[in-house]
Amino acid sequence: MTSLIEQIEEMRVRMNDLATGEQDLVRALGEALGRADQKLLQDVRAVAQEHEQRRGVILKELQGLAQRMGALPRPRAPFAVLEEPVQELPAQEAPPQPPPAHVFRRGDWREAAANIHDELAIALGPRAATG
């Protein structure tokens, strides 16, 4: 019996040694994974920062281009606050006259083409008749 108890005790010691070794391996693996996670996190943050810098440069370039093209309106001056009550202006004596009707009248292109000859004859004088 003594040999069986001794063998069981040896097995228990070896199992404890194996368990301790495996715990050390698991702990080392956890630490290695933690370091890899931290490295990956740093790399992702660096890529994100580089992206934001490139994006900022591109945005500034686009804003500069738009300003050179005159596409962006200039900031307006803020509106003044009215401190006095609004006063009504006196009514105008005569309402403004509408523009003459011939200003907005549509013309016929054939008539306009015929008028070109008349205008040239007036502008060039006698030369147009002999030319």
C-alpha positions as CSV (number, residue, x, y, z in Angstrom):
1,M,0.0,0.0,0.0
2,T,2.8,2.3,0.7
3,S,3.9,2.3,-2.8
4,L,0.3,3.2,-4.0
5,I,0.2,6.2,-1.6
6,E,3.6,7.3,-2.7
7,Q,2.6,7.1,-6.3
8,I,-0.6,9.1,-5.7
9,E,1.5,11.7,-3.8
10,E,4.0,11.9,-6.7
11,M,1.1,12.3,-9.1
12,R,-0.4,15.1,-7.0
13,V,3.0,16.9,-6.9
14,R,3.4,16.6,-10.7
15,M,-0.2,17.7,-11.3
16,N,0.4,20.8,-9.1
17,D,3.6,21.5,-11.0
18,L,1.8,21.2,-14.3
19,A,-1.1,23.3,-13.1
20,T,1.3,26.0,-11.9
21,G,3.2,25.9,-15.2
22,E,0.0,26.2,-17.2
23,Q,-1.2,29.1,-15.1
24,D,2.1,30.8,-15.8
25,L,1.6,30.1,-19.6
26,V,-2.0,31.5,-19.4
27,R,-0.8,34.6,-17.6
28,A,2.0,35.2,-20.1
29,L,-0.5,34.7,-23.0
30,G,-2.9,37.2,-21.4
31,E,-0.1,39.7,-21.0
32,A,1.1,39.2,-24.6
33,L,-2.5,39.7,-25.8
34,G,-2.8,42.8,-23.7
35,R,0.4,44.2,-25.2
36,A,-0.9,43.3,-28.7
37,D,-4.2,45.0,-28.0
38,Q,-2.4,48.2,-26.8
39,K,-0.2,48.2,-29.8
40,L,-3.2,47.7,-32.1
41,L,-5.0,50.5,-30.3
42,Q,-2.0,52.9,-30.7
43,D,-1.8,52.0,-34.4
44,V,-5.5,52.7,-34.9
45,R,-5.3,56.0,-33.1
46,A,-2.2,57.0,-35.2
47,V,-4.0,56.1,-38.4
48,A,-7.1,58.1,-37.3
49,Q,-4.9,61.1,-36.4
50,E,-3.1,60.9,-39.8
51,H,-6.5,60.7,-41.5
52,E,-7.8,63.8,-39.6
53,Q,-4.7,65.7,-40.5
54,R,-5.0,64.8,-44.2
55,R,-8.7,65.7,-44.1
56,G,-7.9,69.0,-42.5
57,V,-5.4,69.8,-45.2
58,I,-7.8,68.8,-47.9
59,L,-10.6,70.9,-46.4
60,K,-8.3,74.0,-46.2
61,E,-7.4,73.4,-49.8
62,L,-11.0,73.2,-50.9
63,Q,-11.9,76.3,-48.9
64,G,-9.0,78.2,-50.4
65,L,-10.1,77.1,-53.9
66,A,-13.6,78.1,-53.2
67,Q,-12.5,81.5,-52.0
68,R,-10.4,82.0,-55.1
69,M,-13.4,81.2,-57.2
70,G,-15.6,83.5,-55.2
71,A,-17.9,80.7,-54.3
72,L,-18.0,81.3,-50.6
73,P,-19.8,84.5,-49.6
74,R,-17.9,86.8,-47.3
75,P,-19.2,87.1,-43.8
76,R,-21.7,89.9,-43.4
77,A,-21.5,92.5,-40.8
78,P,-24.0,91.8,-38.0
79,F,-27.3,93.6,-38.2
80,A,-27.6,96.8,-36.1
81,V,-30.1,96.7,-33.3
82,L,-32.9,99.2,-33.7
83,E,-32.9,101.3,-30.7
84,E,-35.4,103.9,-31.9
85,P,-39.0,103.2,-33.0
86,V,-39.4,103.0,-36.7
87,Q,-40.7,106.3,-38.2
88,E,-42.9,106.3,-41.2
89,L,-41.6,108.2,-44.1
90,P,-43.8,110.8,-45.8
91,A,-45.6,109.5,-48.8
92,Q,-44.1,110.3,-52.1
93,E,-45.9,113.0,-54.1
94,A,-46.0,111.1,-57.3
95,P,-45.7,107.4,-57.7
96,P,-42.8,106.3,-59.8
97,Q,-43.7,106.0,-63.4
98,P,-43.4,102.5,-65.1
99,P,-40.7,102.3,-67.8
100,P,-41.9,103.0,-71.4
101,A,-43.7,100.1,-73.0
102,H,-41.1,99.8,-75.8
103,V,-38.4,98.8,-73.4
104,F,-40.1,95.5,-72.6
105,R,-41.7,95.0,-76.0
106,R,-40.6,91.9,-77.8
107,G,-39.5,92.4,-81.4
108,D,-39.5,90.4,-84.5
109,W,-36.1,89.2,-85.5
110,R,-36.9,89.8,-89.2
111,E,-37.7,93.4,-88.5
112,A,-34.5,93.7,-86.5
113,A,-32.5,92.2,-89.3
114,A,-34.1,94.7,-91.8
115,N,-33.3,97.6,-89.4
116,I,-29.6,96.6,-89.4
117,H,-29.3,97.8,-93.0
118,D,-31.0,101.1,-92.2
119,E,-28.7,101.6,-89.2
120,L,-25.6,100.8,-91.2
121,A,-26.7,103.2,-93.9
122,I,-27.1,106.0,-91.4
123,A,-23.8,105.2,-89.6
124,L,-21.7,104.8,-92.8
125,G,-23.3,107.6,-94.7
126,P,-22.9,107.8,-98.5
127,R,-20.2,105.1,-98.5
128,A,-22.8,102.4,-97.8
129,A,-24.7,103.3,-101.0
130,T,-21.7,103.1,-103.2
131,G,-20.0,100.2,-101.4
